[in-house]
Amino acid sequence: MPDPARGLRHVEHVMGTVFSFDLRDKPTTAIHRALAEAVHHLHRVDAVFSTYRPDSYISRLDRGEIRLQDCPAEVHEVLSLCAQATHDSDGWFSITPSGTLDPSGLVKGWATETASQLLYDAGAHHTCVNGGGDLQLRGQAGPGTPWRIGIAHPLRPGELATVITAGHDLAVATSGTAERGVHIVDPHSGTPAAAFASLTLVGPRLTLTDTYATAAFARGDGAQGWVETLDGYEALAVLPDGQEWRTPGFRRYGS
């Protein structure tokens, strides 16, 4: 069981955001090594996938300077996952929303989930890895104590829209306008998606939970019906006028 008194915490600034690691297991040499490996992994992901770095593989691939076969294996993995997400969302998730190659909508969640898996494989089974507000939770926060995650209200600074309680592995991802303004594009029209102030999705693993949250946000009015067709996923949406909706199963997690 987790022992909060013997936990391990770390904060890393990378990929243009803040990643935090909250490990509740007793730290071992293997766990310390896995944490260092996870941090290294995040910096490598930034070097490979950043659309802000002209020397990244994804930037060079977009400019046609290299071919897909010239890229490392993780590029193939990410683009394959992106293709799956595009198919699953009927095209509401896109890696070319503005005409250039940009898999960022999947990369952060994938990188966070992978970092969490590295820790798990090393014996850290009670952890919270937070990648810029999107979380992969494992195990419990303490003996008999679930993780409790506050979701900021997008329209009421200092207030929470809900508190998510998780006593088992769970991913939590929020797409919204509070932190970065309107930045998600409707891939079918090319215009900013503005149907929601925020949309929070919970699911089993962060890669697709984060990606599906982006797709649902872009989809707008049809998002609730679509999320309800996804096995293992639930959502809470806050509309620009302050109204909200929740999928029927969300009450298992949110207050």
C-alpha positions in Angstrom: 0.0 0.0 0.0 1.1 3.6 -0.5 3.0 5.3 2.3 2.5 9.1 1.9 5.2 9.8 4.5 7.7 8.1 2.3 6.6 9.5 -1.0 8.6 11.2 -3.8 7.7 14.4 -5.7 9.3 16.2 -8.6 8.4 19.1 -10.9 9.8 19.5 -14.4 9.3 22.4 -16.8 9.3 20.9 -20.3 7.2 20.8 -23.5 6.1 24.4 -22.8 4.3 23.4 -19.6 4.8 22.0 -16.2 4.9 18.3 -15.4 4.5 17.1 -11.8 5.2 13.7 -10.3 3.5 12.6 -7.0 4.7 9.1 -6.0 3.1 7.6 -2.8 5.2 4.4 -2.8 8.3 4.0 -0.7 11.1 5.3 -2.9 13.5 2.6 -4.0 16.6 2.8 -6.2 14.6 1.4 -9.1 11.9 4.1 -8.6 14.4 6.9 -8.5 16.0 5.6 -11.7 12.5 5.3 -13.3 11.7 8.9 -12.4 15.0 10.1 -14.0 14.1 8.0 -17.1 10.6 9.5 -17.2 12.0 13.0 -17.1 14.5 12.2 -19.8 11.6 10.7 -21.8 9.7 14.0 -21.6 12.6 16.0 -22.9 13.2 13.6 -25.8 9.5 13.9 -26.7 9.9 17.7 -26.8 12.9 17.4 -29.0 11.2 15.0 -31.4 7.7 16.4 -31.6 7.8 20.1 -30.8 6.2 22.2 -33.5 8.1 25.2 -32.1 11.5 23.7 -32.7 12.6 23.9 -36.3 15.0 21.0 -35.8 12.5 18.6 -34.4 11.6 15.5 -36.4 8.0 16.6 -36.7 8.9 20.0 -38.0 11.4 18.6 -40.5 8.8 16.0 -41.6 6.2 18.7 -42.1 8.6 20.7 -44.3 9.3 17.7 -46.4 13.0 17.6 -45.4 12.8 14.0 -44.2 10.5 11.1 -44.8 8.5 9.1 -42.3 10.9 6.2 -42.6 13.7 8.6 -41.5 12.0 9.3 -38.2 12.4 7.4 -34.9 10.0 4.7 -33.8 8.0 6.9 -31.5 6.9 9.1 -34.5 5.4 6.1 -36.2 3.7 5.1 -32.9 2.2 8.6 -32.3 1.0 9.0 -35.9 -0.6 5.6 -35.8 -2.4 6.5 -32.5 -3.4 9.8 -34.2 -4.9 7.9 -37.1 -6.9 5.8 -34.7 -8.2 8.8 -32.8 -9.2 10.5 -36.1 -11.1 7.4 -37.1 -12.8 7.0 -33.7 -13.9 10.6 -33.6 -15.2 10.7 -37.2 -12.5 13.2 -38.1 -13.1 15.6 -35.2 -9.6 15.0 -34.0 -7.0 16.1 -36.7 -3.3 16.4 -36.8 -3.5 19.0 -39.6 -6.2 21.4 -38.2 -4.5 24.5 -39.5 -2.9 22.9 -42.6 0.4 21.9 -41.0 1.4 18.7 -39.3 0.7 19.0 -35.6 0.1 15.9 -33.4 0.3 18.0 -30.2 -3.3 17.1 -29.3 -2.2 13.6 -28.6 1.5 13.9 -27.8 1.2 15.4 -24.3 -1.2 12.8 -23.1 0.8 10.0 -24.6 4.0 11.3 -23.1 2.4 11.6 -19.6 0.9 8.1 -19.8 4.3 6.7 -20.9 6.1 8.4 -18.0 3.5 6.9 -15.7 4.1 3.4 -17.1 7.8 3.7 -16.6 7.2 4.4 -13.0 4.7 1.6 -12.7 7.1 -0.9 -14.2 9.7 0.1 -11.6 7.3 -0.7 -8.7 5.6 2.7 -8.2 2.0 1.6 -8.2 0.4 4.6 -6.4 1.2 7.7 -8.5 -0.2 10.8 -10.0 1.6 12.2 -13.1 0.3 15.6 -14.1 1.1 16.9 -17.6 0.0 20.5 -17.7 -3.3 19.7 -16.0 -4.0 16.3 -17.7 -3.4 13.4 -15.3 -2.7 9.7 -15.2 -3.6 8.4 -11.8 -2.6 4.9 -10.5 -3.6 3.2 -7.3 -4.5 5.3 -4.3 -3.3 8.5 -2.6 -2.9 6.7 0.7 -4.1 3.5 2.5 -7.9 3.4 1.8 -7.7 7.0 0.5 -8.6 7.8 -3.1 -7.1 10.4 -5.3 -9.2 13.6 -5.3 -8.7 16.0 -8.2 -10.2 19.5 -8.3 -11.3 20.7 -11.7 -11.1 24.5 -12.0 -14.3 26.2 -13.1 -13.5 28.0 -16.4 -15.8 31.0 -15.7 -15.4 31.5 -12.0 -11.8 32.0 -10.9 -10.9 30.3 -7.7 -13.9 28.0 -7.8 -14.1 24.3 -8.8 -16.4 22.9 -11.4 -16.2 19.5 -9.7 -13.9 17.2 -7.6 -13.1 13.9 -9.2 -12.5 11.0 -6.9 -10.5 8.0 -8.1 -9.6 5.0 -6.0 -8.2 3.1 -8.9 -6.3 3.8 -12.2 -7.9 6.7 -14.0 -7.0 9.4 -16.5 -8.4 12.9 -16.4 -8.1 15.4 -19.2 -9.6 18.9 -19.6 -9.9 20.9 -22.8 -10.9 24.6 -22.4 -10.3 28.2 -22.9 -9.4 29.3 -19.4 -5.6 28.9 -19.6 -4.8 29.3 -23.3 -7.9 31.1 -24.7 -9.6 29.7 -27.8 -7.0 27.4 -29.3 -8.9 24.2 -30.5 -9.9 24.3 -34.1 -12.9 22.7 -35.7 -11.1 20.6 -38.3 -14.1 20.6 -40.7 -14.5 24.3 -40.9 -11.1 25.6 -39.9 -12.7 28.0 -37.4 -12.1 28.1 -33.6 -14.2 25.7 -31.6 -16.2 27.7 -29.1 -19.2 25.6 -28.0 -17.7 25.0 -24.5 -15.8 26.9 -21.9 -14.3 23.6 -20.8 -14.8 19.9 -21.2 -13.4 17.3 -18.8 -13.2 13.7 -19.8 -12.3 10.7 -17.6 -11.2 7.4 -19.0 -8.8 4.5 -18.4 -5.6 5.8 -20.0 -4.5 9.4 -20.8 -3.4 9.1 -24.4 -6.9 8.6 -25.8 -8.7 10.3 -22.9 -6.8 13.6 -23.7 -7.3 13.1 -27.4 -11.0 12.3 -27.1 -11.4 15.4 -24.9 -10.0 17.5 -27.7 -12.2 15.8 -30.3 -15.3 16.3 -28.1 -14.5 20.0 -27.6 -14.1 20.5 -31.3 -17.3 18.5 -32.0 -19.4 20.9 -30.0 -23.2 20.2 -29.9 -22.8 16.6 -30.7 -20.2 15.9 -28.1 -22.4 14.5 -25.3 -24.0 11.9 -27.6 -20.6 10.8 -29.0 -19.0 10.5 -25.5 -21.9 8.3 -24.4 -21.0 5.9 -27.2 -17.4 5.5 -25.9 -17.0 2.5 -23.6 -15.3 3.5 -20.3 -15.4 7.3 -20.8 -17.5 10.0 -19.1 -17.6 13.8 -19.4 -18.5 17.0 -17.8 -19.0 20.1 -20.0 -19.3 23.8 -18.9 -20.9 26.0 -21.6 -19.9 29.6 -22.1 -23.2 30.8 -20.4 -22.3 28.8 -17.3 -24.8 25.9 -17.9 -23.3 22.4 -17.8 -24.1 18.8 -18.7 -22.7 15.5 -17.5 -22.8 12.1 -19.1 -24.9 9.7 -17.0 -21.9 7.8 -15.6 -19.9 10.8 -14.6 -21.5 10.8 -11.1 -19.4 7.8 -10.3 -16.4 10.2 -10.3 -17.5 13.8 -9.9 -19.2 15.6 -7.1 
